[in-house]
């Protein structure tokens, strides 16, 4: 089995063609992850979205328990990777509550399957490695809070960050962001052998234009590959696309062109419609 998911679905509303009631989102997510032979989409990973949406905090556990009922183990067979708010852009309270929902899901699932369901979380609008260090500290503080109040314990850094880099200036210096975070982790005595990060093809085009978006991501992928070789640390980029040409043109018919244009990408992220 491959180390990284190849496909990621999200319920972010950008590309939605119809309204999906929030109470139907867990079932939609489960269907996306179910195997195709069981009439699912066979996607490897789902991004539960707490950013800019009033997603219920118990939704992650609903999806995780629903997957177990279908015979799929979150964290092993498929991945649940929530996107939490960036506390610089949104209230700290929402970020804390989102993190607590991940901790609670891990505790609940560990009681059922003796395995950690959520191992990573996506944080949007990242512009520096120092931001990542602060957010990781906050995640660890919530993990510690869970350890004090539940009978199941998880170590610090058991939920890792996937930075979502969205602006062209930040995308171009993605390798510097990872370098800054990597050095901060090393100072804490943590040696990571791999990092996942997401490059926003869709959002960067909306803000800076399609040409700037494409070129900045190609530059970032090249610089990240060089950084990976230099530091002997694996980099696994995720590409966030839409179906329209302006927003990434990630469609079945254009898949080969997408993979050729953005060589080095490990995971393709697409919004469920």
N, C-alpha and C positions, 0 to 999 in steps of 0.2 A: 504494500500500500504506500502511496506517495506521502511525503512528509507534510506538504502544504495543500490546502484545498485549491482546486483549480477554478471552481466557480463559486461566486458568492451572490446571494439574492438579498435584496433589501426592500422594505415596505415604505421607503421614503416616497412621498407623493409626487415627486417631480415628473415622473413618466407615466403616472397612472392614467388609464383610459376610463375608469369608472370608480365610483365611490365604494369603498369597502368599509363597512361599519367596524369600529374598533373591537367589538366583541367577536368579529369573525377573523380578525388578524391571526390569532393562534392557529386556527384550523388551516388558514392559507399558508402559514409558515411551515406547518407540519407536512402539508401536501407538497410544498416545494422541495423538502428534504427527503421525502419518501422515494424509494427506488422506482424506476420507470415501470418495472414489471408489476408493481403494485399500484399503477396508475398515478404515480407521483412524477415530479419533474427530474428527480435524480440529482439535484444540486447538492454540493458538498457543504455549504455554509450559509447561514442566515444571519443578517445584521438586524437585530432588533433595535429600533430607533427611538431613543429618548430625547434626541436633539430637535428642538423646535416643534415637538409633538407632545400632546398630553397622553402619552402611552402609559397605561396602568403599570405600576411598579411590580405587580405580581405576574405580568405577562411572560417574563422569562421562565418562571417556574411552571406556568401553564404549558408552555411549549415543550419544556424539558420532560415533564411528566407525560405529555401526549406522545412524544417520541419513544419513550420507554414502552408505552402501551403498544406501539407499532413495531417493537423489536429493534429499535435503533438506540444506541448508547451515545448520548451527547458527550463530546470530548474525545470520542474514539471513532465511531462510525461516521458521525457528522459533527459539525461545530455550530454552536450558538455563540455569536460574537456581537454583543450589544454595542451600540454607539451611545456614549453618555455625553451630557452637555459639557462644554468648556466653561469653567467657572469664571473665566475672564470676560466672556461674552454673555453668559446667562447667570442667574443667581446661584450662589454656592449651594444653597439648600437643594436645588434640583440635582446637582451633581452628587451630593452626599446621598440623597435618597436613591438615585440610580445605582450608585456603587453598592449600597446596602441591599438592593434587590438582587445583585449578582452574588453577594456573599450568602444571602438567605437561600438562593437557588442552589448554590454549591452545597450548603449544609443539608438541605432537604434531599437533594439527589444522592449525596453520600450515604445517607441513611438507607436509601433504596438499592443502590448499585455499588456502593463502596468505591466510588470514583468521582473525580471532580468534573463537573459538567462544563463550566465556563473557565477558560484558561487565559483569555485575552479580552480586552475591551478597546474599542476605537474612540479616540478623542479628536474632535474636529478643530479646524482653524489653528493648527499648531504652526508657530513661527520660529521657535527656538528650542534647543535641547534643555535649557533651564526650565522652560514650561513643563516639559515631560518629567523632569526630576521632581518638581513641586507636586505634580499630579500623582506620580507614583508614591510619594510620601503620604498624600491624602488617602489613596487607595489602601496603603498599608495600615493607616490609622483606623480605617473602617474594618479591615480584616481583624485587627487587634480588638476592636470593640465587639465584633462577633465572637472572637475567641473567649472574651470575658463573660459573654452571656449565653453561649451555647456549649453543649458538651462535645462538639466536634471542633477540632482545631485545624487551622490552615496556616502555613508559614507566610511570612512577609514575602512579597513579590510573587505570590502564587497566581495572581492575576496580572498579566503583563499588558503594557500599553502598545497599541498600534496607532501611531500618529497619522492623522489625516491632514495632508498638506494641500492647501487650496489656492493660494495666490501664486502668481507667476514668480515674483521675487523669492518667495519661500521655496517653491518647487526647485528653482535653479540651485539653491543652496541646501538641498535635501541632505547631501552628504555631510555638510557642516553641522546640520541639526543632529544627525545620528552620531557624528563624532563627539559633539558636546555632551550628549546624553550618555554615550558609551564611556567617556572619561569620568563623568559623575558617578556612574554605576561602579566603575573600577575603584574609585575612591572609597566606596562603601564596601569594597571587598567582593563585589559581584562581577563575575566574568561571564558575559553572555556570548554564546557561540552563533547566535542568529538574531536578526531583527526583521519583523514585518512592518511595512509602512504603506500607506495608501496615497496615491497621487490622483488629484481630482481633475480629470480631463474635462468633465462636464462643467463644473463650477468655475474653473479657471477660464474657460472659453466665454462663459456668460459675463465675466468681469473684465477680461483682457482681450477677447477676440480669439477666433479659432486658430489662426496662424501662430500667435504667441503661445497659446496653450499647447499645441502639438510640439513646437520647437522646445519649449521649456521642459516638457516631459522627456523628450528624447535626450536632451542635455543631462537631465537628472539621472536617467537610467544609465547613461555612460559614466557619469561621475560616481554613482553608487557602485557600479561594477568595479571601477578602479579602487574605490575605498575598500570594498570587500576583499579584493586580492591583496591589497597592502596590509590589511589588518587580520587577514585569515578569519573573517567573520562573515557568515552567510547573510545575504540580503535577499528578502523575498518580497518584492514590490507587488502591491495590489493596484489595479487600474480601475478607477471609478468612471464609468461611461453611461451615456444615454444612447437611445437608438437613432435619434436624428443625426445627420452628418455633422451639424454644428456642435453637437454635444457628445461626439465620440464615434457615432456610426457603428455601435456594437450590435450587429444583427447576424443571424445565421449565414446570410449570403455574403457578408463582409468579414467573416471571422478570420479567414486567411490573411487578408490585408491588415486587419487589426494586429494580429500576432507578428506579422512582418514589420509593421511600422513601429511597434512598441516591443521590440525584442528584449527579452530579459524579464518581462512581467511574469509572475508566478500565478496570480489569481486575477480573474476578471470579475468585476462587480457590476451587477445590473439590477435595475429596479423591476420588481414584479408589476405587471400591468393588469 
